[in-house]
Amino acid sequence: MSTRTHSPRIVIVGGGTAGLLLATRLGQELGRAGNARITLVDRSLTHLWKPMLHTIAAGTRDVHQHKVSLLAQARTHGFGYEPGELCGIDRETRQVHLAALPDAASALVGPRSLPYDVLVLALGSGANDFGVPGVQTHCHFIDSPAQAESFNERLRWQLFRGALQDESVSIGIVGAGATGVELAAELSHLLELAAHFGDPSLRERLQLTLYESAPRILAAFPERVSESSHRVLDRLGFQIRTGTRVLAAHADGLSTAQTRLHSADMLVWAAGIKAPEVLSRLDGLPTNACHQVVVNAALQSTDDDHVFALGDCSTLTLPDQSRPLPASAQVAVQQATHLAKHLPGWLQGRAIPAFRYRDLGSLVSLGRYGAYGSVGKASPFAGQFLGGHVARLGHELVYRNYQRALHGLGKTSLLWATEGLNSWTHPGIRLS
């Protein structure tokens, strides 16, 4: 990095797990001291931990207790925030181009550009429809708070209809990875709680089917985790169709390679991942078929040292691995932490060490029905199966540790205590 007469301008696009954590750390180290100008860009005013979106979709967690105001976080931690949506970059002049942000009637915030010396892309990812006909039109996605809340609103009306007309409510979930499996369990929990508010038979009305093209659910997890979770879903009365490829989505259900139509009142698509398509149109930056930016071990684009990419929107294959790192919150947090530690030195001319991934293990939570996982390779207990209270506590601590990284131990402890108090005085589910 060459010496400059002005403070380096660091623009971070994407206020998700990696982007917000990086902005917070850099703001504390560089922004407060005036050694760099850090700007976080995101179209939303708030941040929410993505792995909890299934609980927001089911309505079993209060979304407002867990939202982080980007404006408040920026003011407290020494960085700036600008609402915006990435639409392009000019690498020669180092400008980030932002599209207009419309409200219901007009452009609320017009198109504009931001100069940068360092650009960090942290836009996350969403489900991949693989071009299957009808998915965009007829399926719900659970990739953002807005999508999760939209699903929840539709779900509540379907449940009212079922109760008033004495009918079942059928839901089809395509994709039995962590999102699909956790959402299924949370929906069962929702209806068990909702039964106390008027219709004792409400849980019995739920007819839920999981569709998975792989031979087993949770295919990315160890087999014992998959088997344990499968038994729980079986016990809940859900249908699990593994080895099933969905060919099309319709207003009234799904077509698969085996059956012309599986009827459903609501459809959720939770299969595959891909990064935002805009990344494949960024002034020639190399990307893969899923629009992920190809980066080297320093987390820089392989074609531009001044452009970094983190988390799900990037793809990195480490030298000792045959496959890219997984798109997971664990990878995103570690990459953000690594870059926050070494970017200040890079601005002064030092090289960024190669990123090393520590596999801490994997956990899947089935809500009140249990949690399962395995210890990662970074531990001396690698491969050890986890279940019961230990796995549930571990799943909860992953989120609390992320909160601590954003807010510090004191505020995180207060937030946790406040949630516990609110659970005594508020319904356990969203009713309006």
GUMARTI-250661 format. One line per field, with one value per residue (C-alpha): residue number from 1; x negated, y negated, z negated. Coordinates in steps of 0.1 Angstrom, whole numbers, padded with zeros to 4 digits. Example, Ala and Ser with C-alpha at 12.3 -4.5 7.8 and 13.67 -1.06 7.14 Angstrom:
! GUMARTI-250661
seq: c(1|2);
X: c(-0123|-0137);
Y: c(0045|0011);
Z: c(-0078|-0071);
This chain:
! GUMARTI-250661
seq: c(1|2|3|4|5|6|7|8|9|10|11|12|13|14|15|16|17|18|19|20|21|22|23|24|25|26|27|28|29|30|31|32|33|34|35|36|37|38|39|40|41|42|43|44|45|46|47|48|49|50|51|52|53|54|55|56|57|58|59|60|61|62|63|64|65|66|67|68|69|70|71|72|73|74|75|76|77|78|79|80|81|82|83|84|85|86|87|88|89|90|91|92|93|94|95|96|97|98|99|100|101|102|103|104|105|106|107|108|109|110|111|112|113|114|115|116|117|118|119|120|121|122|123|124|125|126|127|128|129|130|131|132|133|134|135|136|137|138|139|140|141|142|143|144|145|146|147|148|149|150|151|152|153|154|155|156|157|158|159|160|161|162|163|164|165|166|167|168|169|170|171|172|173|174|175|176|177|178|179|180|181|182|183|184|185|186|187|188|189|190|191|192|193|194|195|196|197|198|199|200|201|202|203|204|205|206|207|208|209|210|211|212|213|214|215|216|217|218|219|220|221|222|223|224|225|226|227|228|229|230|231|232|233|234|235|236|237|238|239|240|241|242|243|244|245|246|247|248|249|250|251|252|253|254|255|256|257|258|259|260|261|262|263|264|265|266|267|268|269|270|271|272|273|274|275|276|277|278|279|280|281|282|283|284|285|286|287|288|289|290|291|292|293|294|295|296|297|298|299|300|301|302|303|304|305|306|307|308|309|310|311|312|313|314|315|316|317|318|319|320|321|322|323|324|325|326|327|328|329|330|331|332|333|334|335|336|337|338|339|340|341|342|343|344|345|346|347|348|349|350|351|352|353|354|355|356|357|358|359|360|361|362|363|364|365|366|367|368|369|370|371|372|373|374|375|376|377|378|379|380|381|382|383|384|385|386|387|388|389|390|391|392|393|394|395|396|397|398|399|400|401|402|403|404|405|406|407|408|409|410|411|412|413|414|415|416|417|418|419|420|421|422|423|424|425|426|427|428|429|430|431|432);
X: c(0000|-0015|-0019|0010|0015|0051|0065|0071|0108|0121|0155|0172|0202|0225|0237|0240|0219|0185|0191|0204|0178|0150|0164|0167|0131|0116|0136|0123|0087|0084|0116|0116|0079|0085|0061|0086|0121|0143|0177|0202|0227|0259|0295|0309|0308|0304|0284|0296|0276|0285|0285|0315|0337|0356|0369|0380|0398|0416|0424|0408|0383|0388|0369|0368|0347|0319|0317|0286|0290|0262|0263|0260|0232|0213|0216|0204|0175|0159|0171|0196|0228|0244|0276|0270|0271|0240|0245|0210|0174|0147|0114|0093|0106|0115|0152|0181|0213|0245|0280|0310|0329|0366|0395|0430|0434|0400|0362|0357|0319|0305|0277|0242|0206|0181|0143|0122|0086|0097|0129|0142|0171|0192|0226|0234|0254|0289|0305|0299|0329|0308|0331|0360|0392|0416|0394|0390|0428|0442|0416|0406|0370|0355|0323|0331|0351|0376|0381|0384|0411|0429|0431|0443|0471|0483|0480|0502|0529|0527|0530|0560|0576|0569|0584|0615|0623|0611|0585|0549|0520|0495|0459|0432|0396|0371|0336|0328|0297|0294|0319|0346|0343|0342|0372|0392|0385|0393|0426|0436|0426|0446|0478|0474|0472|0500|0524|0525|0541|0573|0572|0558|0557|0536|0504|0522|0531|0495|0485|0449|0427|0389|0375|0338|0319|0290|0293|0297|0307|0279|0256|0228|0229|0214|0237|0246|0258|0280|0294|0302|0320|0339|0352|0365|0383|0398|0411|0427|0446|0429|0424|0388|0382|0345|0331|0358|0352|0377|0385|0409|0428|0465|0491|0504|0473|0442|0434|0406|0389|0410|0444|0463|0476|0471|0497|0488|0503|0469|0435|0400|0369|0338|0316|0281|0263|0253|0239|0256|0255|0241|0207|0203|0206|0180|0155|0141|0135|0131|0161|0173|0206|0223|0212|0187|0155|0124|0099|0064|0051|0048|0086|0079|0094|0070|0072|0070|0051|0073|0105|0111|0141|0152|0177|0204|0198|0162|0147|0113|0096|0068|0036|0041|0078|0095|0127|0135|0142|0179|0203|0209|0210|0179|0159|0172|0164|0129|0122|0134|0113|0082|0086|0094|0061|0039|0054|0040|0005|0012|0020|-0015|-0031|-0032|-0020|0012|0005|0023|0057|0059|0093|0099|0127|0144|0172|0208|0240|0277|0305|0339|0352|0368|0365|0327|0294|0267|0232|0196|0163|0141|0106|0091|0099|0081|0116|0121|0150|0167|0205|0224|0260|0285|0278|0242|0250|0279|0256|0229|0253|0265|0229|0219|0244|0235|0198|0207|0227|0197|0175|0199|0209|0184|0191|0210|0236|0240|0247|0274|0289|0291|0306|0332|0342|0347|0369|0390|0397|0415|0437|0444|0460|0435|0447|0455|0493|0495);
Y: c(0000|-0033|-0062|-0087|-0123|-0116|-0090|-0057|-0053|-0018|-0010|0021|0032|0055|0052|0089|0111|0104|0068|0055|0073|0059|0024|0025|0038|0013|-0015|-0009|-0006|-0030|-0051|-0065|-0076|-0092|-0068|-0057|-0066|-0035|-0035|-0006|-0004|0016|0012|0020|-0002|0028|0060|0094|0126|0147|0182|0171|0162|0194|0184|0151|0169|0192|0163|0179|0152|0114|0099|0065|0077|0089|0062|0041|0005|-0002|-0039|-0034|-0008|-0032|-0061|-0040|-0022|-0049|-0041|-0057|-0042|-0049|-0033|-0020|0010|0019|0017|0015|0004|-0014|0001|-0024|-0054|-0034|-0043|-0023|-0029|-0027|-0024|-0045|-0033|-0037|-0040|-0031|-0060|-0075|-0073|-0080|-0081|-0088|-0070|-0080|-0070|-0066|-0068|-0040|-0031|0003|0020|0050|0070|0088|0091|0126|0151|0165|0197|0209|0217|0234|0220|0243|0230|0212|0210|0172|0168|0193|0200|0181|0175|0171|0152|0118|0104|0089|0124|0141|0116|0119|0157|0153|0130|0154|0183|0166|0161|0197|0208|0186|0201|0236|0230|0212|0237|0268|0276|0287|0264|0280|0267|0279|0271|0277|0282|0302|0284|0266|0239|0263|0287|0260|0242|0274|0280|0244|0245|0275|0256|0226|0246|0264|0229|0215|0242|0226|0195|0210|0241|0272|0291|0266|0286|0316|0295|0290|0313|0306|0322|0318|0324|0331|0342|0357|0393|0379|0347|0324|0338|0314|0327|0359|0389|0393|0357|0364|0396|0381|0351|0374|0394|0362|0350|0385|0383|0350|0366|0348|0365|0365|0372|0376|0384|0362|0336|0308|0300|0271|0250|0242|0221|0253|0274|0289|0313|0338|0364|0390|0373|0348|0327|0326|0303|0275|0243|0227|0234|0225|0228|0234|0253|0243|0210|0183|0148|0117|0116|0080|0095|0111|0077|0057|0044|0078|0092|0130|0149|0185|0199|0189|0153|0156|0134|0156|0146|0156|0166|0129|0125|0102|0106|0126|0097|0066|0062|0033|0054|0079|0103|0121|0147|0163|0139|0151|0184|0196|0229|0233|0250|0282|0285|0299|0279|0243|0232|0237|0208|0206|0180|0196|0189|0154|0145|0159|0141|0108|0112|0121|0090|0067|0078|0075|0047|0019|0033|0037|0000|-0006|0016|0050|0082|0099|0134|0163|0169|0202|0217|0234|0259|0256|0281|0279|0277|0278|0268|0283|0259|0274|0309|0309|0300|0321|0315|0326|0312|0298|0307|0277|0295|0325|0340|0338|0358|0362|0363|0337|0339|0329|0299|0296|0291|0267|0246|0247|0235|0206|0196|0193|0164|0149|0149|0130|0105|0101|0093|0065|0051|0062|0086|0061|0051|0087|0099|0072|0082|0118|0110|0087|0114|0138|0112|0105|0142|0142|0112|0117|0145|0171|0165|0136|0130|0099);
Z: c(0000|0011|-0013|-0010|-0022|-0034|-0058|-0039|-0029|-0037|-0022|-0035|-0014|-0033|-0070|-0076|-0100|-0084|-0073|-0106|-0127|-0105|-0106|-0144|-0149|-0123|-0137|-0172|-0161|-0132|-0130|-0165|-0162|-0128|-0111|-0085|-0074|-0075|-0059|-0061|-0032|-0035|-0022|-0056|-0087|-0110|-0113|-0124|-0130|-0099|-0116|-0137|-0107|-0109|-0144|-0130|-0101|-0126|-0149|-0180|-0186|-0190|-0160|-0177|-0206|-0183|-0157|-0158|-0146|-0121|-0129|-0166|-0161|-0138|-0163|-0192|-0174|-0152|-0117|-0093|-0079|-0046|-0032|0002|0026|0047|0084|0097|0092|0112|0102|0122|0103|0072|0070|0055|0074|0054|0068|0058|0028|0035|0011|0022|0046|0055|0051|0014|0018|0052|0070|0060|0058|0029|0033|0017|0011|-0002|0008|-0012|0002|-0024|-0008|-0021|-0001|0005|0015|0051|0071|0098|0125|0114|0130|0106|0076|0077|0081|0057|0030|-0001|-0008|-0043|-0035|-0051|-0080|-0055|-0038|-0072|-0084|-0051|-0055|-0091|-0081|-0054|-0078|-0105|-0079|-0068|-0104|-0110|-0078|-0090|-0124|-0111|-0083|-0102|-0076|-0076|-0067|-0044|-0040|-0017|-0024|0004|-0010|-0042|-0052|-0084|-0074|-0062|-0092|-0118|-0103|-0103|-0140|-0149|-0130|-0151|-0183|-0171|-0167|-0200|-0217|-0196|-0206|-0240|-0225|-0212|-0191|-0209|-0176|-0158|-0160|-0144|-0114|-0104|-0074|-0066|-0040|-0035|-0001|0003|0034|0014|0000|-0036|-0054|-0066|-0040|-0050|-0086|-0100|-0095|-0131|-0133|-0102|-0117|-0151|-0135|-0111|-0140|-0157|-0125|-0121|-0157|-0149|-0121|-0092|-0058|-0046|-0010|-0004|0031|0045|0072|0075|0111|0107|0082|0087|0069|0053|0048|0063|0091|0085|0107|0089|0087|0109|0080|0042|0029|0004|-0009|-0014|0001|-0012|0009|-0013|0011|0022|0019|0043|0038|0052|0090|0090|0079|0113|0130|0110|0136|0144|0109|0111|0098|0099|0112|0079|0083|0054|0057|0061|0034|0024|-0010|-0020|-0013|0017|0051|0073|0098|0075|0043|0032|0033|0005|0001|-0030|-0040|-0018|0011|0016|0025|0011|0015|-0009|0003|-0017|-0008|0024|0018|0011|-0025|-0034|-0033|-0071|-0098|-0114|-0083|-0080|-0116|-0113|-0081|-0094|-0126|-0105|-0082|-0111|-0128|-0097|-0075|-0096|-0090|-0053|-0051|-0064|-0038|-0056|-0040|-0052|-0064|-0048|-0063|-0083|-0090|-0123|-0120|-0154|-0145|-0134|-0153|-0143|-0166|-0166|-0191|-0222|-0206|-0209|-0192|-0176|-0164|-0163|-0175|-0147|-0136|-0156|-0188|-0205|-0207|-0169|-0156|-0190|-0187|-0207|-0218|-0244|-0267|-0258|-0221|-0229|-0251|-0225|-0198|-0220|-0229|-0193|-0190|-0224|-0215|-0183|-0203|-0226|-0196|-0186|-0219|-0246|-0275|-0297|-0271|-0259|-0294|-0298|-0265|-0275|-0309|-0292|-0269|-0298|-0317|-0285|-0281|-0314|-0305|-0268|-0248|-0235|-0199|-0176|-0177|-0156);
